[in-house]
Amino acid sequence: MLCKRLVVLMTIFLFAVSTASAQSIPKPLKTRLVVGDPIWRELPVRADIQKDYEKIWQTMLNTLLEHNYDIATMEKASGYLRTTANKSVVVLRDNWFYTVQISVKLVTSTNDATKVEKIRLQVTGDVTNTDSKGNLKAFFRGYDQIVLQNLVQDLQAKLGAV
């Protein structure tokens, strides 16, 4: 049983290595996509509005909508929101596809659940390449540093420190 698991793991590893070495990220994404685990960026909320949960939630939601992201999931009470996978950030050719999905979490004070201390943002970028039959040839996941920086700057201007 252990031998079978080891063989399966080695096969998956070799497939991943061969896929990564055979394919590279398309040129339009090389400067924006950081391959690896998507990161969370934290943005402190201005002290004078930390107690206005409604305003912070609505500003965050409006900002995502202004940037043309559609909402997939949101739960105001927990402060969590996730967008749908946006396929129009960068359009690629030759069976390459790029999608961006944004997750946002309002972080409240441990002592006061109505006080929003910071906003956490994550921008996941997925790159896939398929053959003419739709079979997966390559897959890369990371985070889109340009989208992330644009959202951080926009929210910083609206909710961040003065």
Backbone as a chain_set.jsonl record, in Angstrom:
{"seq": "MLCKRLVVLMTIFLFAVSTASAQSIPKPLKTRLVVGDPIWRELPVRADIQKDYEKIWQTMLNTLLEHNYDIATMEKASGYLRTTANKSVVVLRDNWFYTVQISVKLVTSTNDATKVEKIRLQVTGDVTNTDSKGNLKAFFRGYDQIVLQNLVQDLQAKLGAV", "coords": {"N": [[0.824, -1.182, 0.0], [1.908, 1.278, 0.825], [3.868, 1.495, -1.063], [2.365, 1.836, -3.426], [1.193, 4.335, -2.926], [3.479, 5.929, -2.842], [4.368, 5.666, -5.481], [2.243, 6.887, -6.841], [2.409, 9.512, -5.792], [4.959, 10.234, -6.723], [4.488, 10.141, -9.471], [2.624, 12.214, -9.796], [4.212, 14.353, -8.946], [6.28, 14.295, -10.898], [4.752, 14.828, -13.182], [3.88, 17.413, -12.593], [6.332, 18.802, -12.489], [7.294, 18.365, -15.102], [5.269, 19.601, -16.56], [5.471, 22.259, -15.66], [8.049, 22.854, -16.546], [7.834, 22.469, -19.273], [6.008, 24.344, -20.096], [5.636, 27.839, -19.893], [4.71, 30.829, -18.164], [2.556, 32.976, -19.949], [3.758, 35.832, -21.755], [2.328, 38.389, -21.366], [1.58, 38.155, -18.691], [3.803, 37.922, -17.123], [4.859, 40.127, -15.71], [2.911, 40.728, -13.879], [1.752, 38.528, -12.53], [2.479, 36.724, -9.684], [3.784, 33.722, -9.077], [2.773, 31.116, -6.948], [1.618, 30.622, -3.568], [-1.309, 32.506, -3.092], [-1.255, 35.706, -1.542], [-2.292, 37.472, 1.458], [-3.098, 40.823, 1.822], [-2.993, 43.402, 4.186], [-4.907, 46.15, 5.219], [-4.966, 48.882, 7.207], [-7.729, 50.408, 8.857], [-8.954, 53.704, 8.992], [-8.984, 55.409, 12.09], [-11.133, 57.093, 12.847], [-13.369, 56.091, 11.562], [-13.642, 53.453, 12.203], [-15.666, 52.393, 13.829], [-17.888, 52.443, 12.257], [-19.249, 50.164, 10.814], [-21.104, 49.616, 8.749], [-20.611, 51.647, 6.827], [-17.945, 51.061, 6.119], [-18.198, 48.445, 5.101], [-19.95, 48.922, 2.917], [-18.431, 50.725, 1.381], [-16.226, 49.129, 0.71], [-17.536, 47.124, -0.787], [-18.693, 48.687, -2.876], [-16.335, 49.621, -4.048], [-15.217, 47.289, -5.183], [-17.223, 46.73, -7.054], [-17.043, 49.034, -8.629], [-14.645, 48.513, -9.864], [-15.397, 46.666, -11.646], [-15.971, 43.997, -10.851], [-17.832, 41.077, -10.271], [-19.981, 39.895, -7.695], [-19.686, 36.877, -5.985], [-20.023, 35.532, -3.543], [-21.154, 36.716, -0.457], [-21.134, 37.721, 2.907], [-22.317, 39.728, 5.046], [-22.463, 39.902, 7.873], [-20.283, 38.389, 8.808], [-18.3, 39.692, 7.542], [-17.171, 38.886, 5.157], [-16.35, 38.528, 1.721], [-16.401, 37.391, -1.642], [-15.412, 37.487, -5.021], [-16.674, 36.624, -8.321], [-14.933, 34.536, -10.686], [-13.026, 36.514, -12.652], [-12.63, 36.917, -16.022], [-11.732, 38.836, -17.73], [-9.597, 40.5, -17.129], [-6.976, 40.157, -18.166], [-6.779, 39.15, -21.393], [-5.913, 36.282, -23.071], [-4.265, 34.402, -25.753], [-4.32, 31.481, -27.933], [-5.374, 29.148, -26.576], [-4.817, 29.758, -23.908], [-5.761, 30.81, -20.701], [-6.787, 33.229, -18.329], [-7.762, 33.941, -15.083], [-9.061, 35.981, -12.488], [-9.698, 36.214, -9.076], [-11.142, 37.724, -6.273], [-10.854, 37.975, -2.778], [-12.187, 39.238, 0.226], [-11.916, 40.304, 3.573], [-13.28, 41.672, 6.417], [-11.68, 42.674, 9.278], [-12.336, 42.538, 12.599], [-12.149, 44.042, 15.889], [-10.891, 42.167, 18.658], [-12.058, 42.677, 21.063], [-14.309, 44.154, 20.472], [-16.751, 43.579, 18.328], [-17.962, 45.268, 16.546], [-16.165, 47.075, 15.691], [-14.119, 47.78, 13.089], [-10.932, 46.999, 12.381], [-9.103, 46.475, 10.341], [-8.776, 45.706, 6.822], [-8.607, 42.796, 4.957], [-7.176, 41.649, 1.978], [-7.157, 39.51, -0.851], [-5.918, 38.478, -3.937], [-6.371, 36.2, -6.202], [-4.798, 34.658, -8.899], [-5.277, 32.621, -11.676], [-3.796, 30.675, -14.167], [-4.345, 28.897, -17.059], [-3.661, 26.424, -19.536], [-4.871, 24.817, -22.34], [-5.273, 21.993, -24.547], [-6.443, 21.511, -27.961], [-8.639, 19.902, -27.546], [-9.524, 20.543, -25.095], [-8.181, 19.51, -22.952], [-6.183, 19.757, -20.043], [-3.089, 21.348, -20.172], [-1.265, 22.964, -18.869], [-0.971, 24.616, -15.71], [-1.024, 27.349, -13.558], [-0.855, 29.006, -10.465], [-1.226, 31.91, -8.525], [-0.78, 35.238, -7.373], [-2.201, 38.292, -8.467], [-0.332, 40.972, -8.716], [-0.706, 43.558, -9.648], [-3.515, 44.072, -9.781], [-4.037, 43.672, -7.074], [-2.483, 45.745, -5.888], [-3.72, 47.997, -7.02], [-6.32, 47.83, -5.904], [-5.698, 48.002, -3.155], [-4.581, 50.594, -3.039], [-6.8, 52.13, -3.836], [-8.725, 51.51, -1.835], [-7.252, 52.353, 0.363], [-7.175, 55.101, -0.051], [-9.862, 55.664, 0.381], [-10.588, 54.559, 2.89], [-8.394, 54.324, 4.524], [-5.581, 55.347, 6.63], [-5.179, 58.805, 7.351]], "CA": [[0.0, 0.0, 0.0], [2.81, 2.412, 0.891], [4.558, 1.551, -2.353], [1.427, 2.421, -4.395], [1.077, 5.765, -2.62], [4.727, 6.551, -3.241], [4.37, 5.708, -6.944], [1.271, 7.911, -7.232], [2.986, 10.812, -5.461], [6.065, 10.49, -7.652], [3.9, 10.412, -10.781], [2.066, 13.572, -9.73], [5.348, 15.265, -8.871], [6.927, 14.349, -12.207], [3.845, 15.513, -14.09], [3.922, 18.839, -12.264], [7.627, 19.33, -12.896], [7.376, 18.375, -16.561], [4.336, 20.625, -17.038], [6.036, 23.568, -15.367], [9.234, 23.092, -17.364], [7.444, 22.481, -20.677], [5.216, 25.537, -20.338], [5.919, 28.967, -19.014], [3.626, 31.801, -18.105], [2.544, 33.862, -21.111], [4.459, 37.104, -21.582], [1.545, 39.475, -20.755], [1.373, 37.94, -17.253], [5.083, 37.8, -16.415], [5.112, 41.258, -14.806], [1.828, 40.939, -12.928], [1.415, 37.334, -11.756], [3.516, 36.134, -8.836], [3.392, 32.325, -8.929], [2.907, 30.606, -5.584], [0.401, 30.797, -2.787], [-1.797, 33.886, -3.031], [-1.009, 36.339, -0.247], [-3.276, 38.411, 1.995], [-2.581, 42.146, 2.177], [-3.823, 44.035, 5.207], [-5.031, 47.592, 5.12], [-5.571, 49.429, 8.428], [-8.855, 51.318, 8.663], [-8.821, 54.967, 9.7], [-9.552, 55.326, 13.443], [-12.395, 57.826, 12.999], [-14.502, 55.372, 10.96], [-13.595, 52.043, 12.583], [-16.927, 51.983, 14.461], [-18.959, 52.527, 11.26], [-19.181, 48.905, 10.052], [-21.934, 49.747, 7.545], [-19.894, 52.481, 5.854], [-16.76, 50.329, 5.663], [-18.688, 47.347, 4.259], [-20.503, 49.467, 1.68], [-17.317, 51.29, 0.615], [-15.474, 47.997, 0.162], [-18.377, 46.516, -1.813], [-18.76, 49.614, -4.004], [-15.021, 49.66, -4.701], [-15.104, 46.111, -6.053], [-18.162, 46.908, -8.167], [-16.459, 50.078, -9.493], [-13.561, 47.875, -10.623], [-16.071, 45.708, -12.547], [-15.986, 42.618, -10.361], [-19.139, 40.588, -9.85], [-19.924, 39.256, -6.39], [-20.107, 35.471, -5.955], [-20.443, 35.208, -2.186], [-20.886, 37.74, 0.549], [-21.83, 37.579, 4.171], [-22.041, 40.984, 5.735], [-22.277, 39.69, 9.317], [-18.926, 37.898, 9.073], [-17.357, 40.589, 6.889], [-16.472, 38.155, 4.092], [-16.858, 38.682, 0.365], [-15.565, 36.821, -2.703], [-15.936, 37.784, -6.349], [-16.627, 35.532, -9.298], [-13.673, 34.513, -11.433], [-13.079, 37.505, -13.719], [-11.814, 36.46, -17.158], [-11.453, 39.943, -18.644], [-8.481, 41.329, -16.668], [-6.01, 39.991, -19.251], [-7.271, 38.135, -22.32], [-4.778, 35.628, -23.721], [-4.561, 33.677, -26.987], [-3.76, 30.134, -28.102], [-5.857, 28.255, -25.517], [-4.379, 30.193, -22.59], [-6.84, 31.508, -20.021], [-6.382, 33.849, -17.067], [-8.878, 34.393, -14.262], [-8.722, 36.647, -11.232], [-10.767, 36.176, -8.08], [-10.781, 38.545, -5.118], [-11.483, 37.69, -1.486], [-12.038, 40.348, 1.165], [-12.375, 39.999, 4.928], [-13.173, 42.758, 7.385], [-11.151, 42.15, 10.544], [-12.837, 43.342, 13.712], [-11.416, 44.006, 17.149], [-11.215, 41.017, 19.492], [-12.881, 43.165, 22.184], [-15.514, 44.842, 19.994], [-17.045, 43.047, 16.994], [-18.476, 46.325, 15.669], [-15.038, 47.945, 15.35], [-13.323, 47.205, 12.002], [-9.562, 47.492, 12.503], [-8.394, 46.389, 9.065], [-9.364, 44.958, 5.717], [-7.666, 41.847, 4.352], [-7.448, 41.432, 0.556], [-6.396, 38.477, -1.555], [-6.239, 38.455, -5.362], [-5.852, 34.947, -6.75], [-4.738, 34.588, -10.356], [-5.085, 31.27, -12.208], [-3.473, 30.6, -15.585], [-4.463, 27.539, -17.587], [-3.448, 26.202, -20.963], [-5.508, 23.58, -22.751], [-5.09, 21.625, -25.949], [-7.638, 21.768, -28.776], [-9.741, 19.092, -27.025], [-9.88, 21.038, -23.769], [-7.391, 18.843, -21.911], [-5.256, 20.648, -19.353], [-1.665, 21.192, -20.484], [-0.477, 23.687, -17.865], [-1.742, 25.362, -14.72], [-0.229, 28.131, -12.625], [-1.656, 29.798, -9.528], [-0.461, 32.898, -7.778], [-1.593, 36.417, -7.117], [-2.013, 39.381, -9.422], [0.168, 42.08, -7.913], [-1.22, 44.834, -10.153], [-4.889, 44.203, -9.286], [-3.936, 43.818, -5.62], [-1.988, 47.082, -5.567], [-4.76, 48.97, -7.38], [-7.381, 47.773, -4.897], [-5.156, 48.516, -1.896], [-4.474, 52.05, -3.145], [-8.147, 52.699, -3.884], [-9.314, 51.404, -0.499], [-6.446, 53.194, 1.264], [-7.632, 56.476, -0.228], [-11.217, 55.823, 0.89], [-10.789, 54.103, 4.267], [-7.14, 54.212, 5.258], [-5.063, 56.415, 7.48], [-5.063, 60.133, 6.725]], "C": [[0.875, 1.256, 0.0], [3.526, 2.593, -0.44], [3.66, 2.193, -3.416], [1.293, 3.926, -4.178], [2.318, 6.52, -3.081], [4.799, 6.694, -4.761], [3.422, 6.798, -7.44], [1.831, 9.307, -6.963], [4.125, 11.188, -6.398], [5.536, 10.826, -9.044], [3.339, 11.823, -10.831], [3.191, 14.6, -9.719], [6.024, 15.406, -10.229], [6.058, 15.051, -13.237], [3.887, 17.021, -13.853], [5.226, 19.478, -12.721], [7.725, 19.411, -14.417], [6.438, 19.427, -17.153], [4.925, 22.012, -16.839], [7.238, 23.867, -16.243], [8.881, 23.184, -18.842], [6.699, 23.76, -21.035], [5.705, 26.645, -19.404], [4.756, 29.94, -19.098], [3.693, 32.699, -19.336], [3.117, 35.241, -20.783], [3.606, 38.22, -20.961], [1.355, 39.345, -19.237], [2.675, 37.954, -16.454], [5.335, 38.936, -15.423], [4.04, 41.431, -13.752], [1.537, 39.745, -12.05], [2.63, 36.828, -10.989], [3.06, 34.706, -8.534], [3.705, 31.854, -7.515], [1.586, 30.775, -4.865], [-0.035, 32.258, -2.808], [-1.615, 34.44, -1.621], [-2.201, 37.195, 0.166], [-2.55, 39.709, 2.292], [-3.544, 42.753, 3.181], [-3.758, 45.543, 5.084], [-5.678, 48.102, 6.394], [-6.678, 50.419, 8.08], [-8.641, 52.548, 9.548], [-9.583, 54.926, 11.021], [-10.917, 55.994, 13.558], [-13.596, 57.121, 12.361], [-14.543, 53.888, 11.348], [-14.905, 51.538, 13.19], [-18.113, 52.004, 13.484], [-18.878, 51.334, 10.304], [-19.926, 49.024, 8.726], [-21.206, 50.53, 6.453], [-18.691, 51.74, 5.275], [-17.182, 49.209, 4.721], [-19.156, 47.879, 2.904], [-19.409, 50.059, 0.792], [-16.5, 50.187, -0.038], [-16.249, 47.346, -0.978], [-18.447, 47.403, -3.057], [-17.442, 49.683, -4.766], [-14.844, 48.473, -5.63], [-16.029, 46.235, -7.27], [-17.66, 47.975, -9.146], [-15.342, 49.523, -10.368], [-14.09, 46.748, -11.523], [-15.92, 44.248, -12.139], [-17.397, 42.273, -9.922], [-18.98, 39.823, -8.543], [-20.46, 37.829, -6.49], [-20.713, 35.13, -4.604], [-20.18, 36.411, -1.293], [-21.746, 37.473, 1.771], [-21.448, 38.773, 5.033], [-21.728, 40.779, 7.214], [-20.862, 39.222, 9.655], [-17.864, 38.781, 8.418], [-16.605, 39.944, 5.743], [-17.166, 38.365, 2.754], [-15.871, 38.048, -0.611], [-16.213, 37.134, -4.043], [-15.994, 36.509, -7.189], [-15.265, 35.585, -9.974], [-13.811, 35.449, -12.633], [-12.11, 37.086, -14.827], [-11.392, 37.598, -18.078], [-10.299, 40.841, -18.208], [-7.37, 41.337, -17.71], [-6.54, 38.858, -20.128], [-6.08, 37.606, -23.109], [-5.226, 34.893, -24.984], [-4.024, 32.246, -26.897], [-4.106, 29.196, -26.953], [-5.243, 28.525, -24.148], [-5.507, 31.015, -21.978], [-6.34, 32.029, -18.679], [-7.622, 34.336, -16.342], [-8.358, 34.978, -12.955], [-9.937, 36.581, -10.323], [-10.283, 36.892, -6.823], [-11.557, 38.093, -3.891], [-11.185, 38.853, -0.549], [-12.609, 39.92, 2.511], [-12.185, 41.234, 5.794], [-12.746, 42.148, 8.712], [-11.57, 43.089, 11.666], [-11.96, 43.154, 14.947], [-11.832, 42.766, 17.944], [-12.125, 41.411, 20.655], [-14.214, 43.763, 21.748], [-15.774, 44.436, 18.545], [-17.608, 44.103, 16.042], [-17.372, 47.271, 15.206], [-14.151, 47.244, 14.314], [-11.932, 47.824, 12.051], [-8.811, 47.475, 11.181], [-9.201, 45.586, 8.053], [-8.269, 44.067, 5.146], [-8.118, 41.58, 2.919], [-6.566, 40.324, 0.002], [-6.867, 38.468, -3.005], [-5.572, 37.228, -5.971], [-5.909, 34.993, -8.268], [-4.447, 33.161, -10.781], [-4.845, 31.346, -13.714], [-3.584, 29.146, -16.008], [-4.188, 27.538, -19.081], [-4.046, 24.845, -21.294], [-5.155, 23.269, -24.199], [-6.41, 21.84, -26.684], [-8.857, 20.975, -28.305], [-10.187, 19.543, -25.634], [-9.142, 20.365, -22.632], [-6.359, 19.813, -21.339], [-3.812, 20.327, -19.712], [-0.776, 21.858, -19.438], [-1.418, 24.449, -16.947], [-0.776, 26.061, -13.779], [-1.186, 28.908, -11.736], [-0.718, 30.734, -8.785], [-1.364, 34.057, -7.409], [-1.206, 37.511, -8.1], [-1.615, 40.62, -8.643], [-0.337, 43.442, -8.394], [-2.647, 45.075, -9.654], [-4.863, 44.44, -7.777], [-3.505, 45.23, -5.239], [-3.028, 48.15, -5.891], [-5.886, 49.0, -6.348], [-6.914, 48.34, -3.555], [-5.088, 50.042, -1.94], [-5.847, 52.72, -3.117], [-8.805, 52.655, -2.501], [-8.564, 52.246, 0.528], [-6.915, 54.646, 1.178], [-9.011, 56.7, 0.396], [-11.36, 55.526, 2.385], [-9.535, 54.152, 5.138], [-6.752, 55.445, 6.028], [-4.897, 57.709, 6.69], [-3.672, 60.67, 6.836]], "O": [[0.607, 2.195, -0.749], [3.758, 3.718, -0.884], [4.13, 3.0, -4.217], [1.282, 4.698, -5.136], [2.22, 7.612, -3.64], [5.239, 7.725, -5.269], [3.762, 7.548, -8.355], [1.734, 10.188, -7.818], [4.235, 12.34, -6.816], [6.078, 11.701, -9.72], [3.557, 12.547, -11.802], [3.116, 15.612, -10.417], [6.31, 16.522, -10.664], [6.569, 15.79, -14.078], [3.926, 17.806, -14.8], [5.221, 20.576, -13.278], [8.189, 20.415, -14.958], [6.781, 20.074, -18.143], [4.884, 22.845, -17.745], [7.434, 25.013, -16.647], [9.549, 23.896, -19.593], [6.762, 24.208, -22.18], [6.129, 26.392, -18.276], [3.927, 29.865, -20.004], [4.777, 33.136, -19.723], [2.971, 35.741, -19.667], [4.108, 38.943, -20.101], [1.007, 40.322, -18.573], [2.641, 37.994, -15.224], [5.968, 38.715, -14.39], [4.227, 42.204, -12.813], [1.106, 39.925, -10.911], [3.675, 36.542, -11.573], [2.074, 34.5, -7.825], [4.762, 32.156, -6.962], [0.557, 31.041, -5.487], [0.778, 33.152, -2.569], [-1.799, 33.728, -0.634], [-3.014, 37.593, -0.668], [-1.504, 39.703, 2.941], [-4.761, 42.631, 3.043], [-2.695, 46.127, 4.874], [-6.84, 47.786, 6.649], [-6.564, 51.176, 7.116], [-8.207, 52.441, 10.695], [-10.719, 54.453, 11.061], [-11.776, 55.509, 14.295], [-14.734, 57.522, 12.603], [-15.399, 53.15, 10.861], [-15.215, 50.352, 13.068], [-19.222, 51.619, 13.854], [-18.492, 51.475, 9.144], [-19.427, 48.578, 7.693], [-21.19, 50.12, 5.293], [-18.451, 51.791, 4.069], [-16.589, 49.039, 3.656], [-18.79, 47.334, 1.862], [-19.46, 49.906, -0.428], [-16.123, 50.296, -1.205], [-15.675, 47.048, -2.025], [-18.277, 46.914, -4.174], [-17.436, 49.792, -5.993], [-14.368, 48.634, -6.754], [-15.645, 45.88, -8.384], [-17.832, 47.834, -10.356], [-15.119, 50.003, -11.479], [-13.314, 45.976, -12.086], [-15.761, 43.371, -12.988], [-18.074, 43.077, -9.282], [-17.957, 39.178, -8.316], [-21.55, 37.601, -7.014], [-21.779, 34.519, -4.525], [-19.124, 37.039, -1.365], [-22.904, 37.064, 1.681], [-20.389, 38.802, 5.66], [-20.821, 41.418, 7.748], [-20.307, 39.618, 10.68], [-16.674, 38.64, 8.699], [-15.518, 40.397, 5.385], [-18.393, 38.378, 2.663], [-14.657, 38.152, -0.434], [-17.434, 37.054, -4.178], [-15.444, 35.47, -6.823], [-14.536, 36.568, -9.844], [-14.621, 35.202, -13.527], [-10.913, 36.922, -14.586], [-10.758, 37.354, -19.105], [-10.042, 41.855, -18.857], [-6.879, 42.399, -18.092], [-6.727, 37.738, -19.654], [-5.338, 38.367, -23.73], [-6.422, 34.777, -25.252], [-3.371, 31.863, -25.926], [-3.227, 28.523, -26.415], [-5.158, 27.62, -23.318], [-6.135, 31.823, -22.662], [-5.574, 31.362, -17.983], [-8.44, 35.057, -16.913], [-7.355, 34.528, -12.401], [-11.061, 36.855, -10.744], [-9.156, 36.687, -6.372], [-12.764, 37.858, -3.956], [-10.075, 39.385, -0.532], [-13.646, 39.262, 2.581], [-11.084, 41.776, 5.897], [-13.378, 41.215, 9.208], [-11.211, 44.266, 11.685], [-11.147, 42.232, 15.026], [-12.995, 42.365, 17.907], [-12.874, 40.582, 21.171], [-15.142, 43.87, 22.55], [-15.088, 44.904, 17.637], [-17.716, 43.848, 14.843], [-17.627, 48.175, 14.411], [-13.509, 46.239, 14.62], [-11.764, 49.016, 11.797], [-7.982, 48.346, 10.921], [-10.163, 44.895, 8.388], [-7.154, 44.518, 4.885], [-9.295, 41.316, 2.671], [-5.388, 40.216, 0.34], [-8.068, 38.452, -3.273], [-4.367, 37.218, -6.222], [-6.94, 35.327, -8.851], [-3.487, 32.553, -10.309], [-5.594, 31.997, -14.441], [-2.987, 28.264, -15.39], [-4.446, 28.513, -19.786], [-3.771, 23.85, -20.623], [-4.789, 24.154, -24.972], [-7.385, 22.3, -26.09], [-9.989, 21.336, -28.628], [-11.123, 18.981, -25.066], [-9.44, 20.619, -21.465], [-5.745, 20.588, -22.072], [-3.364, 19.188, -19.577], [0.323, 21.384, -19.151], [-2.505, 24.868, -17.344], [0.165, 25.454, -13.268], [-2.209, 29.409, -12.203], [0.42, 30.39, -8.465], [-2.558, 33.882, -7.164], [-0.05, 37.635, -8.506], [-2.448, 41.248, -7.989], [-0.386, 44.387, -7.607], [-2.956, 46.16, -9.16], [-5.578, 45.301, -7.264], [-4.105, 45.844, -4.357], [-3.201, 49.1, -5.128], [-6.35, 50.074, -5.963], [-7.653, 49.073, -2.897], [-5.492, 50.71, -0.988], [-6.036, 53.743, -2.459], [-9.375, 53.649, -2.05], [-9.168, 52.789, 1.454], [-7.037, 55.332, 2.193], [-9.302, 57.791, 0.885], [-12.158, 56.164, 3.071], [-9.621, 54.033, 6.36], [-7.476, 56.439, 6.078], [-4.525, 57.699, 5.516], [-3.396, 61.773, 6.365]]}, "num_chains": 1, "name": "protein.A"}
